[in-house]
């Protein structure tokens, strides 16, 4: 995470080239106490989008985690993970590539509702070389979308660094191919070993985790293609509400996942 203090829309515009380089390096920019209107929140995303080829932005969504509260139906403390670790919609062919989150309401305890981040590029770099070679040829599916086979290792669309596209929850990574062939028993077992290692890195290892403790007016710009993230508890519905814009590579990617029947099936809203 890179924190930019005392910023403004004008500052971001003037220093855009520098901030883009920082964004690509860290995958996460934080602007504490920026206190901007939603129209300017979108304008900042458009600044970055012109240089990074984000060609479509969703309408703004006011997020109070009502869907998560309805599904989970229990209270989590501020040191417990409420919304579990995930890499945004890796089960989709063309998911969101970025997001901006601006905290508008924050009346809970200052340590509640922290957002955690882990860069999947860093975890890839830690893999042994033989695991990298193997995973470069592995294709998996997610139980929620068995029609889409994805490569375990994908290159970042801008900086071309390798990203490990796995879920930290083992059952969500089902190996289906190694190259053009079905996995052998030894390949299946090796993938399970790697899968367990990756899960441990995300869920149990603390050194890679970045935590953001929110205040009203904070803005985060997040590279969703590489930043695994989660949210801790300690707040009630309505105490923590932020405005969110999604960024997509193209409009068709947004339209596909705002289909009414698709959202009814998965309990989603606005992409």
Helices and strands as residue ranges (DSSP letters): E 2-3, H 9-14, H 16-26, E 28-31, H 38-52, E 56-57, E 61-63, H 66-72, E 81-86, E 98-106, E 115-119, H 120-126, H 129-135, E 138-142, E 145-151, E 153-155, E 162-164, G 170-172, E 174-178, H 185-204, E 210-212, E 219-223, E 227-232, E 240-248, H 251-256, H 260-266
